Amino acid sequence: MLFGLPGLLLCLFAIGAQASSPQAPAPQPDASGTYKYTPGGSVELPRVKKEVRPKYTADALKRRIEGVVWIEAVVLPDGKVGEATVTRSLDSVYGLDRQALIAARKWRFSPGRAHGKPVPVLVTIEMTFTAK
């Protein structure tokens, strides 16, 4: 799914989606031991209900830093964002990576489902910063 706003492009897509498997892929544990599913088969991708735009920091805007931040996040069964990490950095010096994480944690989703039940699902949120 693509979301376009002035100066910002947001994209949500599944990691490891498998279109033709009738079985739900086995959930994978993260570093903390929490299990999460990847979309595909009988695992449905969460749907965005509320997106929050990240804020451009003054220093990043002054330097006209532009590009993409990818965030890997777990959408929890209640639709909130759980663990989230930057997987493709744009700027760790002037704060855009941090602003993207802050915004991603405020997103809300209709939860992903496996066999009709809400489950934690791993997604990637792509945020594109464009200085204008």
Sequence and secondary structure as in RCSB ss.txt:
>XXXX:A:sequence
MLFGLPGLLLCLFAIGAQASSPQAPAPQPDASGTYKYTPGGSVELPRVKKEVRPKYTADALKRRIEGVVWIEAVV
LPDGKVGEATVTRSLDSVYGLDRQALIAARKWRFSPGRAHGKPVPVLVTIEMTFTAK
>XXXX:A:secstr
 EEEETTEEEEEEESS BSS SS    EE TTS EEB SBTTEE  EEEE       HHHHHTT  EEEEEEEEE
 TTSBEEEEEEEE S SSSSHHHHHHHHHTT EEE  EETTEE  EEEEEEEEE   
